[in-house]
Amino acid sequence: MKEKNQELLAILKKEVAPALGCTGPTAVSYVAAEAAAAVGGTPERIVVKVDRHIGAKNGDVGIPGTKYVGLRMAAALGALVGDASAGLNVLHNVTPESEAAARKFAMSGNVVVEVDLETEILGLFMDCTVYTDKGYGRAVVVKTHTGLVYREANGQVQVDIPYDRIASMNETHDPMASYRLADFYHFATGMPLEELLFLREAVTMNKTLCQSVLDGTAKGAGFGLSMMKRAEGSPIRKAEALTAAGSEARMAGYSLPAMSCATSGNVGITASLPLISLAEDMGSSEEALLRALALSFLVTICVKNRIGRVSSMCACVTAASQGVAAGAAYLMGGDLDCCDRAIRNTVVNIFGVVCDGARLACALKLASAAGIAIECAMLAKDGVATPANEGVTGVDADDSLNFMGEFARHGMAGSDLELCRLLYKKQETAGRL
């Protein structure tokens, strides 16, 4: 048990990390920054090849520190002022001056984004070459948004980690693949509190992000503010409002980081803000909240492992909702069986919700996920559960999540490919690439 808990703690600390901006375009900024840093000099031309998910589903989301969207802008910023050593905070140095320079560069015709709309397997892949007055630098990223596997400058290799693009997308051999709900529950309830105190940052960071919309500092679409008008006396509606507001700030490109989960800021927001809101309403102790967050994040990481880190299903809805369901059940005093019921109740509500790209309206999906998860946890606390082994549910939560993962990875591959093609065509027409 001790070895398991230490491995889970390491996974948690790796996968729960600050990220500035939506991680789709941020990943493009990161790979461009790596390529530019490899060779040095002044960038003159960029060619970046990306998988269909990055290329077709990230053209509508705001880039932090700017008023623009689009992958050309993201690549230009990364090459000009990106700090690759900062990982998902790669754009922390953006200024009005660098925004203007990047915009000019992006519109010059010298920043080219090539999208792979043929490869059927879904998984993150980016190959970027930056040409400067000192030659060229190239960087390759696979699987995760900062998973650098290759970097060179003018033919001199600097990083070379053997990889197979297709094999690298197979997450069934990752450490998380062997864990089950019981492992996460025993970790969250049994770890010494001091080992979980680092999760305080998730509370502070994501709450600050949502508050920036609710107090008018950041401009969103108005979803969170509108929901908050009807939230008085309803813990579910309040949780939905806070979650929506957090997503709006992030999708609008507000320059505050979110605490991400499994390399997704919106997933981190969804997995945490509903529980932060619920704990406030219930008067829960800080310890109870931190343990609920640990459970939520681990379940969320587990589901992303099953459906794929880059998935045809919306991870904010299908993965983070499961984490919230388990975490909420725990906050309400539920045991392991209650958490199991909460997840099974949630699965049937969110099964198959597709990812159609990052944009402001993600806030609506995230809010729905928060509300569904909390209500399903309440049902579970009352002893109510979706009948086992009916429809998409399995004999227990683990079986249900495995079933959903199989369908997401294999059953939805074709529909996702077609969706990406249609979204890409739409992006080209709108000129947002």
Summary of the structure (lengths in Angstrom):
residues: 433
radius of gyration: 20.9
end to end distance: 48.6
largest distance: 67.2
contacts: 1717
relative contact order: 0.13
helix: 58%
strand: 12%
